[in-house]
């Protein structure tokens, strides 16, 4: 997505950010809950014990851009992993492992849209911390 590429370029001034997409789980039989469990197992295998896991969930805590920048400043001593769930959301095991659960909105967004919003807010946060003009 063009917008994500732009924010990746802008963020390179402050930090390195990479997007890792896990493969979709294909289940021919089973429930949505079983699919979420299998997705969670795959996801949690890729999270290290010291990683800060931030689950993006519509029921999470709503933050302002200023609060999000302070949050990143506090947590960036370790790797921060932002997790976007599959089409059926995140399994309870992921939410339980998460160090933080935040929401960008009570709306539901496509994966492409939430990725763009996430990159934009990470850039905005670093710009705020740097005293830049982007946020104004």
N, C-alpha and C positions, 0 to 999 in steps of 0.2 A: 504494500500500500504506500502510495507516494507520501502521504502525510507522516507516516511512521518514519520513513527514511529521512525526512526533513528534521524530525525531532531527534533521531539517532545522531545525525550530523551535529545538531546544536548541542546535544548532551555530551558529545565527545570532548568538549571544552572542560567539562566538570568531572565526568566519571565514565566508566565503561558500563554499558547496559547491553545485555543480549537477551534475545527471545528464544526460548526453547519450546517447541511444540511437541507434545507427546503424541504418538499415533492414536488415532481413534480406535476404540475397542469395538469390535464387531461381534454382536451377539445375535444368533439366529433365534434362540429361544431364551426365555427368561424375562424378568420384570425390569422396569426402570431402576428399581432399587438395587437389583443384582448388578446391573450395568454400572451404577454409581460406585458400588463396592469394588468392582474390578478396576475402574478408573482410579479410584483412591489408592488401591494397592500399587498400581504402576506409578502414580504420582509420588507417593510416600517413599518408594524405593529410591527416588531421585533427590530426596531432601536429606542433607547432612544434619547431624544432631545440633551443630552450632549455627546453622542457617536460621535467619529470622523468616518465618513463614507468615505471609500476609495473605489471607484468603479474601477475595473479593466476593461479597455476597450481599444481595439486596437487603438482608436483615442486619447487616453490619452497622458499625458506628459511622455516622456522617461527619466528615471533617471539612473545615474551610481550607482553602489553599494555604493560608498562613499556618494553620494547625498541621496540615500535611507536611509543610516544609520543616517545621519543628520536629515532627515525628521522624522524618528521614534523617535529620541532623543527629538526633539522639540514637537512632538505630544503625547508622551507616558504619559503625565500627566492625560490623560483621556483614556477611553477604545477606542481602534481602531478596527473598523469592516472593514474587507476586503470583498468586495462583488464581486463574480464571477457570471455573468449572466447565464441565461438559454441558450438553444440551439439557440435561435433567438436573443440573446444579451440582453442588459438592456434597459428598457423603459426610456423615457425622464424624467419621474418623479423621477426615482432613480438618474439619472445623475444630475438633478437639485438639489436634496437633498444632493448629495455627497459634502463633504468638499474638496475632491481631486479626480481627475480622472487621473489614471496613466496607463501606458502600459508597458508590459514586452517586447513587440515586435509588429511589424506590422503583424506578422504571427498570425494565429488562432491556438489555442492549444485545446486538449481535456481537460475536466474538471480534470481528474486525473493528467495530465501533469502540468497544471497551478497550481494545489494545491501543487505539489511537488516543482515546481519552487518558489512559494511563500514562503513555509516553508524554503527552502534553502536560499533564499534571506533575510528572517527575521533573520535566524541564522547568516548568514554572516554579517548582519548589527550589531547585538549585539556583534559579535566577533570583528568587526572593532572598535566599541565604547569601548570595553574592552582592546584594544591593542593586541589582539590575532594574531596568525600566520596563521589562516585558509585562510585569504584573500590574502596572499602573494604567 
